[in-house]
Amino acid sequence: MTEESKYRFLDNINLPVDLKKVSEEDLAVVCDELRDFIIDIVSVKGGHFGASLGVVELSVALHYVFNTPYDQLVWDVGHQAYGHKILTGRKDVFHTNRIHGGISGFPKRKESEYDTFGVGHSSTSISAALGMAVASAYKGETERQHIAVIGDGSMTAGMAFEGMNHGGTENSNLLVILNDNCMAIDPNVGALKEYLTDITTSQTYNKVKDEVWKLLGKISKFGPDARTIVQKVENGLKATLLKQSNLFESLNFRYFGPVDGHDVNRLVEVMRDLKNIPDPKILHVLTVKGKGYKLAELDQTLWHAPGLFDKVTGEIIKPVKKGPEPPKFQDVFGHTMVELAKANPKIMGITPAMPSGCSLNIMMKEMPDRAFDVGIAEQHAVTFSAGLATQGMVPFCNIYSSFMQRAYDQGNTRCGYTKPARGILLRPWRPGWCRWTNAPWRLRYGFLPLHTQHGC
Ligand SMILES: Cc1ncc(C[n+]2csc(CCOP(=O)(O)OP(=O)(O)O)c2C)c(N)n1
């Protein structure tokens, strides 16, 4: 078998219009091929890995069902959009991903009409898709669909809920797809995660829900009134069977799911149904980060962005070092935090969803009651730290400079004005990272110790 013929379907798919020619029975094979293609290229060129593997079926189903780029598809963060890029005209240049002069590792409006929004920082997709939906409604484009795909990690940010809060009162054609894989870069955290697990594991609810869904599909053919009745029944069941009323329904989003995000035919079926249901709605999809590459499924944090690797053995290829290397900056931070915290019981550590990236996980393991992963919530991380400081604690809040914009105002004003706040430590990320995430130049190097700036 030649290398070309390995991709029986993918060889002929350059755009969604080509994908739409594939029969539904063959979609699962397309997914296998797309997954192989991502593994083939990322293993030798580098980049994000596990997240894109997890949304292969979602990417295929979305471009199969929706009329992209007329229908607007917004990927949150965008590190998971490799499959989308490959299916939307960039298969032949995908090997230039993240290389100077090549394609971006994130959706970029200038790069393709299928990239509806420039992303990189998390939790913007709902607001962006809502803006698009409201604009379409205003223009009378009532058939146009607007879809935000957001991970459960990104859903922990306040901004995502700001979008939901607004979206629930706009009668716009907005579909939020919640890609729930229980992971951010590290395992996801917080009460929302527990809530999602609750929905996912409620067997009674899921059994009844499947029955109702089937009924909804059948009865909706008889007109809007019949559908409304079934929807009411379904809502009632959700509220009764889930311990509390449904969080998303309370925000005026119709909640559907959870559905298996690796069953491409089921996804196609569900998305087709949802196309005909107006107003804001959320589809809860369950996926496995790293799906289809065993090692990535087993160690999802390591394989979030593993660098180059041998795709057959799974060995991660480390750059050859010329001599002894100093320890990593973040590891020095992590160990020093533990050392300092042992000497000073007031010290606490805070990270917004980057425990392994900033090595606060060392302290989280040793002193779980004094080190916090607060979710992808930079603003909250800083203000929470300021709150701790008002009570005499000494918080060290470690934030990547790339994501500092989210926290900057809280650091500037809340910590600046809250005099007792001190010990806010901001961490710069390595030069070059900012090419992909738009961190401002001035924040790329050096510390920004707010406590000294404001004397707090
Ligand atoms: C504002 C902001 N903070 C932190 C990050 C770093 N980051 C990139 S991906 C990611 C995890 C995203 O989790 P989720 O949305 O669930 O997507 P998954 O990788 O699980 O598919 C984080 C924390 C970011 N991109 N933006």
The ligand as an SDF file (V2000), in Angstrom:
LIG
                    3D

 26 27  0  0  0  0  0  0  0  0999 V2000
   -7.0330   32.8190   29.3660 C   0  0  0  0  0  0  0  0  0  0  0  0
   -6.2490   31.5490   29.2070 C   0  0  0  0  0  0  0  0  0  0  0  0
   -5.6990   30.9730   30.2910 N   0  0  0  0  0  0  0  0  0  0  0  0
   -4.9870   29.8350   30.1600 C   0  0  0  0  0  0  0  0  0  0  0  0
   -4.8220   29.2610   28.9350 C   0  0  0  0  0  0  0  0  0  0  0  0
   -3.9290   28.0300   28.7910 C   0  0  0  0  0  0  0  0  0  0  0  0
   -4.6780   26.8830   28.3200 N   0  0  0  0  0  0  0  0  0  0  0  0
   -4.6650   26.4740   27.0340 C   0  0  0  0  0  0  0  0  0  0  0  0
   -5.6150   25.1630   26.7440 S   0  0  0  0  0  0  0  0  0  0  0  0
   -6.0770   25.0860   28.3600 C   0  0  0  0  0  0  0  0  0  0  0  0
   -7.0220   24.0220   28.8120 C   0  0  0  0  0  0  0  0  0  0  0  0
   -8.3180   24.1470   28.0970 C   0  0  0  0  0  0  0  0  0  0  0  0
   -9.1890   23.1560   28.5680 O   0  0  0  0  0  0  0  0  0  0  0  0
  -10.4970   22.8280   27.7480 P   0  0  0  0  0  0  0  0  0  0  0  0
  -11.1530   24.0760   27.3360 O   0  0  0  0  0  0  0  0  0  0  0  0
  -11.3110   21.8840   28.5500 O   0  0  0  0  0  0  0  0  0  0  0  0
   -9.9590   22.1460   26.4320 O   0  0  0  0  0  0  0  0  0  0  0  0
   -9.2550   20.7180   26.2640 P   0  0  0  0  0  0  0  0  0  0  0  0
   -7.7940   21.0010   26.1380 O   0  0  0  0  0  0  0  0  0  0  0  0
   -9.5830   19.8780   27.4520 O   0  0  0  0  0  0  0  0  0  0  0  0
   -9.8400   20.1800   25.0280 O   0  0  0  0  0  0  0  0  0  0  0  0
   -5.4660   26.0890   29.1170 C   0  0  0  0  0  0  0  0  0  0  0  0
   -5.6150   26.2800   30.5700 C   0  0  0  0  0  0  0  0  0  0  0  0
   -5.4130   29.9000   27.8220 C   0  0  0  0  0  0  0  0  0  0  0  0
   -5.2900   29.4220   26.5850 N   0  0  0  0  0  0  0  0  0  0  0  0
   -6.1270   31.0220   27.9850 N   0  0  0  0  0  0  0  0  0  0  0  0
  1  2  1  0
  2  3  1  0
  2 26  2  0
  3  4  2  0
  4  5  1  0
  5  6  1  0
  5 24  2  0
  6  7  1  0
  7  8  2  0
  7 22  1  0
  8  9  1  0
  9 10  1  0
 10 11  1  0
 10 22  2  0
 11 12  1  0
 12 13  1  0
 13 14  1  0
 14 15  2  0
 14 16  1  0
 14 17  1  0
 17 18  1  0
 18 19  2  0
 18 20  1  0
 18 21  1  0
 22 23  1  0
 24 25  1  0
 24 26  1  0
M  CHG  1   7   1
M  END
$$$$
